[in-house]
């Protein structure tokens, strides 16, 4: 297994906005990463930079955003917003040409009208029932503040230096996970079934913590994975809802390892 080279400085463009978060607390995740700088760019401006030209001075894009959804729509919120053409064309091309991407937590819900985005990321969180890979799917599920034990899968640079397991209270998702196209990195012991989650669609309609009439099938406990897209590398990590994750040294190690691996330092 190649070792990670920590000598070269890395520059990350961190795309944010679309989902509430503590900006200063989240920024602290990157502050102790030796030789890594992070520049936050809010959506929708970030979408104009996630292409080969916009990323010319960056090594890795970190996605902590949830673009393509308008929760302020007067009816049937969230309404869906198409990605700009520069994003639709440029994001896949950027990866094909070798740039790295680390997607975190709610980035799984981004760009719901763009199927290729879900294929690139490796899964889909749905705020409304929709079609995924040609099949009708119910809206996804959320559950706040769930105490979980995470098991890193050894033998990959992204899980290097992590213990056999670690505990973290965070928000898991009952979502569409495309296990067939990824390398597993992290599993959770949370119970990924309908009785332990709540409907995202009901929540945005004002019925928080509700599941009446929502009969979602059981889902995957895979919460972290890696994949290669052309010459580029991508890592998705589902944990990362708030300060409990931001301050956890094992979570920070995961994110740092993911940045370095997608930058092809290991």
C-alpha atoms as one frame of an Amber mdcrd trajectory, in Angstrom:
protein
   0.000   0.000   0.000   1.536   3.362  -0.997   2.195   5.770   1.844   0.708
   9.248   1.939   3.124  12.068   1.156   2.454  14.911   3.579   5.062  17.265
   2.141   3.159  18.912  -0.708   0.728  21.665   0.294  -2.848  21.046  -0.793
  -5.510  23.609  -1.624  -9.177  22.764  -1.136 -12.193  24.589  -2.479 -14.946
  23.909   0.061 -18.439  24.351  -1.405 -21.016  25.224   1.265 -24.606  26.428
   1.705 -28.019  24.913   1.068 -28.244  23.296   4.513 -27.827  24.980   7.935
 -24.416  24.547   9.591 -22.090  26.337  11.995 -19.548  27.956   9.692 -16.828
  28.571  12.285 -17.221  25.134  13.854 -17.050  23.452  10.454 -14.011  25.527
   9.439 -12.203  24.224  12.512 -12.147  20.739  10.910  -9.504  21.986   8.461
  -7.468  24.231  10.751  -5.179  21.531  12.174  -4.529  19.790   8.860  -0.847
  20.337   8.244  -0.160  21.551   4.734  -3.831  21.855   3.747  -5.624  25.139
   3.118  -9.398  25.425   2.778 -11.263  28.208   0.977 -15.031  28.251   1.535
 -17.185  29.286  -1.405 -20.951  29.545  -1.020 -23.430  28.186  -3.507 -24.535
  29.238  -6.083 -21.088  30.735  -6.810 -19.370  27.396  -6.087 -21.253  25.724
  -8.956 -19.518  28.073 -11.382 -16.090  26.971 -10.129 -16.508  23.183 -10.024
 -14.911  22.630 -13.406 -11.362  22.291 -14.695 -10.838  26.010 -15.221 -12.441
  27.109 -11.951 -10.462  24.471 -10.019  -7.171  25.298 -11.746  -5.639  26.663
  -8.519  -7.145  23.966  -6.262  -6.308  20.297  -5.761  -9.531  18.974  -4.209
 -13.175  20.047  -4.058 -14.844  19.386  -0.699 -18.642  19.371  -1.014 -20.548
  20.361   2.104 -23.391  21.878   0.165 -26.900  20.931  -0.937 -27.485  22.722
  -4.234 -30.433  22.365  -6.565 -33.192  22.628  -3.945 -35.286  25.696  -3.119
 -36.877  25.312   0.321 -38.435  28.807   0.200 -40.820  28.019  -2.645 -44.407
  29.012  -1.792 -45.806  25.626  -2.849 -44.555  22.055  -2.985 -41.198  22.850
  -1.367 -38.537  22.063  -2.046 -38.707  22.926  -5.714 -35.863  21.589  -7.800
 -33.341  23.774  -9.611 -31.264  22.533 -12.533 -27.483  22.877 -12.337 -25.933
  25.517 -14.596 -24.462  24.167 -17.815 -20.933  24.976 -16.664 -21.468  22.663
 -13.683 -23.241  19.929 -15.646 -20.447  19.785 -18.204 -17.513  20.790 -16.067
 -17.903  18.719 -12.895 -17.641  15.290 -14.579 -14.865  16.560 -16.863 -12.934
  17.897 -13.862 -12.934  14.443 -12.280 -12.126  12.715 -15.555  -9.040  14.912
 -15.820  -7.804  13.981 -12.341  -9.164  16.448  -9.759 -10.289  15.023  -6.426
 -13.677  15.356  -4.704 -14.604  14.727  -1.066 -18.385  14.837  -0.521 -19.705
  15.129   3.016 -23.046  14.426   4.677 -25.880  16.385   3.008 -24.023  16.677
  -0.315 -25.775  13.359  -1.067 -28.981  15.350  -1.654 -27.538  17.800  -4.167
 -28.805  18.433  -7.708 -31.888  16.153  -7.648 -32.723  16.804 -11.336 -29.283
  15.620 -12.476 -29.015  11.800 -12.387 -25.312  11.812 -13.309 -24.502  13.657
 -10.087 -25.881  10.766  -8.009 -23.958   8.267 -10.104 -20.754  10.233  -9.546
 -21.290  10.631  -5.792 -22.446   7.025  -5.329 -25.947   7.515  -3.969 -29.001
   9.711  -3.587 -30.894  11.351  -0.708 -34.420  12.197  -1.886 -36.552  14.967
  -0.416 -39.466  13.778  -2.554 -40.379  10.427  -4.056 -38.585  10.077  -7.375
 -37.009   7.837  -9.967 -33.576   6.412  -9.197 -31.875   4.193 -11.756 -35.174
   3.693 -13.547 -37.201   2.671 -10.474 -39.708   4.623  -8.394 -38.346   5.338
  -4.905 -39.859   6.870  -1.788 -38.385   9.970  -0.228 -35.391   9.283   1.995
 -35.240   9.187   5.790 -33.371  11.148   8.434 -32.801  10.642  12.162 -31.164
  13.257  14.358 -28.617  12.673  17.114 -28.215   8.914  16.739 -25.455   7.332
  18.830 -23.528   5.110  16.425 -20.462   2.918  16.393 -18.570   3.261  13.132
 -16.372   0.485  11.778 -13.675   1.583   9.322 -12.771  -1.006   6.706  -8.990
  -1.468   6.842  -6.578  -1.652   3.936  -7.341   1.710   2.321  -5.431   5.006
   2.758  -8.655   6.809   3.772  -9.049   4.570   6.849  -5.339   4.549   7.701
  -4.624   5.373  11.348  -8.209   4.856  12.536  -9.144   2.493  15.380 -11.077
  -0.711  14.747 -14.218   1.230  15.694 -15.200   4.589  17.143 -18.350   6.155
  18.564 -20.041   9.273  17.270 -23.493  10.804  17.641 -24.619  12.055  14.254
 -27.446  12.089  11.702 -27.644   8.945   9.533 -29.643   8.726   6.313 -31.964
   6.025   5.024 -31.138   6.754   1.404 -30.257   5.219  -1.954 -26.705   3.842
  -1.763 -25.081   2.452  -4.905 -22.883  -0.192  -3.275 -22.262  -1.920  -6.573
 -19.997   0.851  -7.849 -17.909   1.859  -4.836 -15.145   0.658  -2.528 -16.573
   0.396   1.031 -14.746   2.421   3.697 -17.059   2.859   6.699 -20.112   1.124
   8.149 -22.466   2.140  10.946 -24.272  -0.022  13.496 -27.400   2.167  13.270
 -30.599   0.325  12.344 -31.308   1.398   8.773 -35.009   0.593   8.642 -38.260
   2.524   8.484 -38.930   2.352  12.237 -35.723   4.232  13.081 -36.051   7.079
  10.558 -38.477   9.831   9.606 -39.765  10.950   6.231 -37.880  13.850   4.631
 -40.913  14.754   2.540 -43.167  14.997   5.588 -40.534  17.083   7.399 -40.370
  19.766   4.715 -44.171  19.922   4.788 -44.033  20.796   8.477 -44.452  17.314
   9.981 -41.158  16.812  11.722 -40.335  13.372  13.074 -43.228  11.737  11.233
 -43.443   8.516   9.250 -47.193   7.881   8.905 -47.861   6.294   5.532 -44.152
   6.193   4.732 -43.163   2.578   4.243 -39.540   2.909   3.189 -37.649  -0.374
   2.711 -34.584  -1.121   4.823 -31.368   0.375   3.507 -27.612   0.057   3.558
 -25.383   0.641   6.580 -22.539   1.736   4.285 -21.783   5.327   5.264 -18.395
   5.923   3.653 -16.942   4.882   0.334 -14.351   5.619  -2.324 -14.433   5.406
  -6.086 -12.449   6.451  -9.120 -13.956   8.538 -11.923 -11.668   8.655 -14.916
  -8.325   9.888 -13.611  -9.985  11.418 -10.553 -10.838  10.059  -7.119 -13.924
  10.615  -4.971 -14.751   9.870  -1.330 -18.163  10.217   0.295 -18.559  10.320
   4.089 -22.093  10.376   5.509 -21.201  11.581   9.044 -20.710  15.310   9.505
 -23.971  16.839  10.744 -22.563  19.174  13.365 -20.055  19.928  16.142 -20.121
  16.373  17.489 -18.508  15.239  14.255 -16.421  18.359  13.665 -14.677  17.958
  17.021 -14.163  14.201  16.814 -10.495  13.367  16.101 -11.396  10.201  14.185
 -13.806  12.097  11.939 -11.148  14.716  11.317  -8.688  11.985  10.442 -11.168
  10.505   7.968 -11.684  13.850   6.241  -7.966  14.617   6.116  -7.119  11.161
   4.770  -9.882  11.555   2.157  -8.497  14.901   1.031  -4.989  13.530   0.705
  -6.103  10.372  -1.100  -8.329  12.194  -3.589  -5.451  14.613  -4.213  -3.514
  11.441  -5.130  -0.989  11.780  -2.334  -1.539   8.157  -1.412
